[in-house]
Amino acid sequence: MTYKTMMMAALLSAAAIGGAQAADPIKIGVVTPLSGTYAGIGQQVKWGLDLATKEVNAAGGIMNRQIELIYEDEEANPSVAVQKADKLFQSNKVDFLTGTVNSASTLAVGQVAERAGKLIATTVSFADPITGDKCSPNVFRVNAKAGQQSAALAAWLAKDKPKAKIFFLGPDYLMGRSTVAAFKEAAEKTGAVSLGEVFAPLDSKDYSQYFGQIRAAQPQVLYTSVAGNDTVRLLTQMQEFGLLRNLLVLGASGTVTAQNIAAIGKAANGFATGVGYSAELNTPENKKFVEAFKAAYKTDPDLYGADSYGLIYAYKAAVEKAKTTDTDKVRDALRGLTWSTPQGQKTIRAGDHQAIQTMYVAQVTDGKFKIASEVKGEDAIGPDTCTRF
């Protein structure tokens, strides 16, 4: 082999290596509950991410790179979530993380992301502090926080039942207490009266121990932020004990969803929630999304599926704007980003990394959610209380 031939071979080899590196996938780690009480929520997260990833990859990927999703089961347990996130960052070398459901998990994994110099975005967690007083420069939220849900729901309640008497029941952890506090504050501002509150352990099997307090308070409204299988148990037990008669049940947007509404049955009728998404939204974008989702998974998407689907397109837009997956540049690109989702346009507020979006009140009628009212995103978002960046 001549020197010229050897040089040509070396150049071709280097080009091949460079091409391979350029085609390396963009890895997104997904730490989400695939088992346990919140497995249904994790399933919607997975379906939404998978559907959007399939679409993006079929269209050429992001900057000619395919997206690779790597899943880990966090069991809705913050300590497990931290271990799985660290594995994804250190061993799998993911570029980005998402999927966390439990709000405490999101906060804990946000600290892991800061140490690793990577970004995380939640599509599920509601607790206000995530983009409030416990905000992180490396954490984004593309779903509606508790305060946004509460602003929409409280405004609707003030018209439907002025000066309503409300009792609160939430799960005893960060999300449960944060959502109860957010709705209590919003409702009291409109003239509602708070009668009392209780917090039950996550994955409670028997809620009847709280029914005496509820009966004694004689509320017109019960607000709850239990989710997943806990909602099934709570509402069916309330129906069995006759508590649902003449009682309006309101809740966080994850309380009754497409994943558990069939199991709840008639006990879900009348339930109302403030939410950033409903499969009933009558827009061309949402109809197309719902059709694709149902074709793939034989069920309607809920807010978790829709927000997770939208995240992939937010990340795509940010990487293409930054022209790299470099953490600092993608962070800058995400701040102030406006992009299209099944529920319309969203904008990530630069000051606290919270998505601004139109909010709705959806109420269950005959086993289906119907849109009852709408609140502009700017009216629901509330003030920026993040002071870390």
LINMOFEN-V215846 format. One record per residue. OMEGA is omega in radians with two decimals (* if undefined). Layout:
<<OMEGA> <OMEGA>>
This chain:
<<-3.13> <3.12> <-3.13> <3.13> <3.13> <-3.14> <3.12> <3.12> <-3.14> <3.13> <3.11> <3.11> <3.13> <3.12> <3.13> <3.12> <3.12> <3.11> <3.14> <3.14> <-3.13> <-3.09> <3.11> <-3.11> <2.95> <-3.04> <3.08> <3.09> <-3.13> <3.09> <-3.03> <-3.14> <3.09> <3.07> <3.10> <-3.04> <-3.07> <-3.13> <3.12> <3.09> <3.11> <3.11> <3.09> <3.07> <-3.11> <3.14> <-3.14> <3.12> <-3.10> <-3.10> <-3.14> <3.14> <3.10> <-3.14> <-3.11> <-3.13> <3.13> <-3.14> <3.10> <3.10> <3.11> <-3.08> <3.12> <3.05> <3.11> <3.04> <3.04> <3.09> <3.12> <-3.01> <2.99> <-3.13> <3.14> <3.08> <-3.05> <-3.10> <-3.07> <-3.12> <3.07> <-3.14> <3.13> <3.13> <-3.11> <3.11> <3.14> <3.10> <-3.12> <3.13> <-3.00> <-3.07> <-3.10> <3.10> <3.14> <3.13> <-2.93> <-3.11> <3.05> <2.98> <-3.04> <-3.10> <3.10> <-3.09> <3.09> <3.08> <-3.14> <3.12> <-3.12> <-3.13> <3.05> <3.09> <3.08> <3.14> <3.10> <-3.13> <-3.11> <-3.09> <-3.12> <-3.10> <3.01> <3.02> <3.04> <3.08> <-2.98> <-2.94> <-3.05> <-2.93> <-3.12> <-3.08> <-3.12> <3.05> <3.11> <-3.03> <3.08> <-3.11> <3.13> <3.09> <-3.10> <-3.10> <3.08> <3.06> <-3.12> <3.06> <-3.14> <3.08> <-3.10> <-3.10> <3.12> <3.10> <-3.07> <-3.14> <3.14> <-3.07> <-3.13> <3.12> <3.12> <-3.12> <-3.12> <3.10> <-3.08> <3.14> <-3.13> <3.10> <-3.10> <3.05> <-2.95> <2.96> <-3.03> <3.05> <-3.11> <3.03> <-2.99> <2.96> <-2.95> <-3.11> <-3.09> <-3.12> <-3.13> <-3.13> <3.08> <-3.13> <-3.12> <-3.12> <3.12> <-3.14> <-3.11> <-3.11> <-3.13> <3.09> <3.13> <3.08> <3.12> <-3.12> <3.12> <-3.08> <-3.12> <-3.12> <3.02> <3.12> <-3.08> <3.10> <3.06> <3.14> <3.08> <3.12> <-3.05> <3.14> <-3.06> <3.12> <3.14> <-3.01> <3.10> <3.12> <-3.13> <3.12> <-3.09> <-3.12> <-3.13> <-3.13> <2.96> <-3.04> <2.95> <3.03> <3.12> <3.08> <2.99> <-3.07> <3.07> <-3.13> <3.11> <3.11> <3.13> <-3.12> <-3.10> <-3.03> <3.10> <3.09> <3.08> <3.11> <-3.14> <-3.11> <3.07> <-3.10> <-3.06> <3.11> <3.12> <3.11> <3.06> <3.13> <3.06> <3.13> <3.03> <-3.02> <3.09> <-3.05> <3.04> <-3.08> <3.10> <-3.08> <-3.07> <-3.04> <3.14> <-3.14> <3.12> <3.09> <-3.06> <3.13> <3.13> <-3.08> <-3.13> <3.14> <3.13> <-3.10> <2.96> <-2.96> <3.12> <-3.13> <2.96> <3.08> <-3.12> <-3.13> <-3.01> <3.08> <3.12> <-3.12> <-3.11> <3.12> <3.11> <3.13> <-3.12> <3.12> <-3.14> <-3.12> <-3.13> <3.11> <-3.10> <-2.94> <3.07> <3.09> <3.09> <2.96> <2.94> <-3.07> <-3.13> <3.09> <-3.12> <-3.11> <3.11> <3.04> <-3.11> <-3.13> <-3.12> <3.14> <3.04> <-3.14> <3.09> <-3.13> <-3.11> <-3.14> <3.12> <3.07> <-3.13> <-3.09> <-3.13> <3.01> <3.10> <-3.03> <-3.07> <-3.10> <3.10> <3.06> <3.13> <-3.13> <3.13> <-3.13> <-3.13> <-3.11> <2.98> <-3.12> <-3.07> <3.12> <3.11> <-3.13> <-3.14> <-3.13> <3.01> <3.05> <3.08> <-3.14> <-3.04> <-3.02> <-3.11> <3.10> <3.11> <3.11> <3.03> <-3.09> <3.04> <3.13> <-3.09> <2.87> <3.12> <-3.12> <-3.11> <3.04> <-3.14> <3.06> <-3.13> <3.06> <3.05> <3.13> <-3.11> <3.12> <-3.05> <3.10> <3.13> <-3.12> <-3.12> <-3.14> <-3.08> <-2.94> <-3.10> <-3.07> <3.03> <-3.11> <3.10> <-3.11> <-3.06> <-3.11> <*>>
